[in-house]
Amino acid sequence: MIDLASPLTNKNKFLVFGGGFSGGYFAKSIRKLGCIALTSSRSSHGEPNNFIFNSEDNSIPKDSIFEGVTHILSCIPPDKHGNDPVLKSLGSIIKKLSLKWVGYLSTTGVYGNTYGDWVSEKDQPNPFQERSQRRLNCEQEWINSNLPIQIFRLPGIYGPGRSTLEAINSKKIKVIHKENQVFSRIHVADIANAIIYLIQNKNHIDFHQIINIADDEPCSQIQVIKYGYQLLGLKMPKQILFEDAKKDLSPIAQSFWIENRRVSNKLLCEKLGYKLIYKNYKLGLDNCFLNIK
Ligand SMILES: NC(=O)c1ccc[n+]([C@@H]2O[C@H](COP(=O)([O-])OP(=O)(O)OC[C@H]3O[C@@H](n4cnc5c(N)ncnc54)[C@H](OP(=O)(O)O)[C@@H]3O)[C@@H](O)[C@H]2O)c1
């Protein structure tokens, strides 16, 4: 349901810090509603809607970029010290703007390992990895900023151009099996759509500062890979047991297999009424397959 009292129009100007996979998708979606959306990147794309921001070398956007901004979405990960790059470099500028809404893309890694149990926003974060502790610090910085902030905790993000299908085609995939291991995931279109739904309806649904955006069906990696091979009409190679595959995985790849949790979307999908476009990996991969053909 759209809130007619606060429709998004061309009077709304969004700055998307970190116009990568999710940020770029969000910007395209919000432009379709008539809004202005500028995205940042660390080097020039030569595109009119793009501006340069790099917290590492202090490349700061010029003043005109901030003129008339009503909404901000940050999709930039923490820096190596656990500081938020946007708040660190631009906090003093952003805090002076008349902002209606600010969003921050975080990760469900902040919940740590639940050994396969469900986690919801009511659970205390319990970061297990250093990068998740850095992420939790950034969430806290945004909360302390006193901006009208909403934080979205995301599991593995996939979508057209970045999915199991590309991994199979580029032969980068490893068919690894680990007993009872599940992953949660989310299609990039549902990240954009859920955020737009929350902004459009913010006057008549409860405001929650922290919201998980995940699909309905956490499942094993093998199920997703199997379906990917099926869609591509290819034969899946033999599975390797995690214990045998581990030694050939990078430390970062190994770290993803250490944690095991199911991320609940009940707050978003039941309490707040958002309807997922892609409820599970099969529907999501069917969509990604359209991009491959
Ligand atoms: N990928 C996942 O599965 C996943 C899961 C959960 C949460 N997340 C988090 O959700 C957010 C969005 O994820 P994504 O996969 O869509 O991200 P992405 O495609 O990797 O994009 C990240 C963006 O941040 C920018 N960036 C990185 N460091 C920066 C810095 N120091 N200064 C300025 N800009 C910087 C990048 O600039 P360039 O365009 O110049 O590269 C890029 O536009 C990220 O915070 C990510 O960590 C990701």
The ligand as an SDF file (V2000), in Angstrom:
LIG
                    3D

 48 52  0  0  0  0  0  0  0  0999 V2000
   27.6830   -8.7920   -0.8310 N   0  0  0  0  0  0  0  0  0  0  0  0
   27.0020   -9.3870    0.1250 C   0  0  0  0  0  0  0  0  0  0  0  0
   26.6150  -10.5550    0.0300 O   0  0  0  0  0  0  0  0  0  0  0  0
   26.6680   -8.5990    1.3810 C   0  0  0  0  0  0  0  0  0  0  0  0
   25.9160   -9.2260    2.3720 C   0  0  0  0  0  0  0  0  0  0  0  0
   25.5220   -8.4760    3.4740 C   0  0  0  0  0  0  0  0  0  0  0  0
   25.8920   -7.1370    3.5970 C   0  0  0  0  0  0  0  0  0  0  0  0
   26.6670   -6.5740    2.6170 N   0  0  0  0  0  0  0  0  0  0  0  0
   27.0200   -5.1560    2.7880 C   0  0  0  0  0  0  0  0  0  0  0  0
   25.9980   -4.3830    2.1570 O   0  0  0  0  0  0  0  0  0  0  0  0
   26.5750   -3.2370    1.5160 C   0  0  0  0  0  0  0  0  0  0  0  0
   26.2960   -3.2940    0.0210 C   0  0  0  0  0  0  0  0  0  0  0  0
   26.8060   -4.5180   -0.4950 O   0  0  0  0  0  0  0  0  0  0  0  0
   27.1500   -4.6820   -2.0570 P   0  0  0  0  0  0  0  0  0  0  0  0
   27.6190   -6.0880   -2.2240 O   0  0  0  0  0  0  0  0  0  0  0  0
   26.0390   -4.1520   -2.8770 O   0  0  0  0  0  0  0  0  0  0  0  0
   28.4210   -3.6990   -2.1390 O   0  0  0  0  0  0  0  0  0  0  0  0
   29.4670   -3.4630   -3.3190 P   0  0  0  0  0  0  0  0  0  0  0  0
   28.8910   -3.8470   -4.6480 O   0  0  0  0  0  0  0  0  0  0  0  0
   30.7580   -4.1060   -2.9150 O   0  0  0  0  0  0  0  0  0  0  0  0
   29.6280   -1.8740   -3.2580 O   0  0  0  0  0  0  0  0  0  0  0  0
   30.2940   -1.2340   -2.2130 C   0  0  0  0  0  0  0  0  0  0  0  0
   30.3890    0.2390   -2.5590 C   0  0  0  0  0  0  0  0  0  0  0  0
   31.1420    0.9080   -1.5390 O   0  0  0  0  0  0  0  0  0  0  0  0
   32.1050    1.7480   -2.1520 C   0  0  0  0  0  0  0  0  0  0  0  0
   33.2450    1.8950   -1.2410 N   0  0  0  0  0  0  0  0  0  0  0  0
   33.9550    0.9180   -0.6380 C   0  0  0  0  0  0  0  0  0  0  0  0
   34.9150    1.4480    0.1670 N   0  0  0  0  0  0  0  0  0  0  0  0
   34.8020    2.7960    0.0610 C   0  0  0  0  0  0  0  0  0  0  0  0
   35.4870    3.8910    0.6340 C   0  0  0  0  0  0  0  0  0  0  0  0
   36.4940    3.6970    1.4940 N   0  0  0  0  0  0  0  0  0  0  0  0
   35.1090    5.1490    0.3080 N   0  0  0  0  0  0  0  0  0  0  0  0
   34.1050    5.3430   -0.5680 C   0  0  0  0  0  0  0  0  0  0  0  0
   33.4020    4.3500   -1.1540 N   0  0  0  0  0  0  0  0  0  0  0  0
   33.7460    3.0880   -0.8390 C   0  0  0  0  0  0  0  0  0  0  0  0
   32.4600    1.0520   -3.4510 C   0  0  0  0  0  0  0  0  0  0  0  0
   33.0130    1.9970   -4.3570 O   0  0  0  0  0  0  0  0  0  0  0  0
   33.4270    1.5900   -5.8740 P   0  0  0  0  0  0  0  0  0  0  0  0
   32.1320    1.6480   -6.6450 O   0  0  0  0  0  0  0  0  0  0  0  0
   34.3960    2.6100   -6.2980 O   0  0  0  0  0  0  0  0  0  0  0  0
   33.9860    0.1920   -5.7800 O   0  0  0  0  0  0  0  0  0  0  0  0
   31.0850    0.5160   -3.8920 C   0  0  0  0  0  0  0  0  0  0  0  0
   30.3750    1.5000   -4.6080 O   0  0  0  0  0  0  0  0  0  0  0  0
   28.0630   -3.2690    1.8590 C   0  0  0  0  0  0  0  0  0  0  0  0
   28.2860   -2.5380    3.0240 O   0  0  0  0  0  0  0  0  0  0  0  0
   28.3160   -4.7420    2.1150 C   0  0  0  0  0  0  0  0  0  0  0  0
   29.4340   -4.9600    2.9580 O   0  0  0  0  0  0  0  0  0  0  0  0
   27.0410   -7.2660    1.5150 C   0  0  0  0  0  0  0  0  0  0  0  0
  1  2  1  0
  2  3  2  0
  2  4  1  0
  4  5  1  0
  4 48  2  0
  5  6  2  0
  6  7  1  0
  7  8  2  0
  8  9  1  0
  8 48  1  0
  9 10  1  0
  9 46  1  0
 10 11  1  0
 11 12  1  0
 11 44  1  0
 12 13  1  0
 13 14  1  0
 14 15  2  0
 14 16  1  0
 14 17  1  0
 17 18  1  0
 18 19  2  0
 18 20  1  0
 18 21  1  0
 21 22  1  0
 22 23  1  0
 23 24  1  0
 23 42  1  0
 24 25  1  0
 25 26  1  0
 25 36  1  0
 26 27  1  0
 26 35  1  0
 27 28  2  0
 28 29  1  0
 29 30  1  0
 29 35  2  0
 30 31  1  0
 30 32  2  0
 32 33  1  0
 33 34  2  0
 34 35  1  0
 36 37  1  0
 36 42  1  0
 37 38  1  0
 38 39  2  0
 38 40  1  0
 38 41  1  0
 42 43  1  0
 44 45  1  0
 44 46  1  0
 46 47  1  0
M  CHG  2   8   1  16  -1
M  END
$$$$
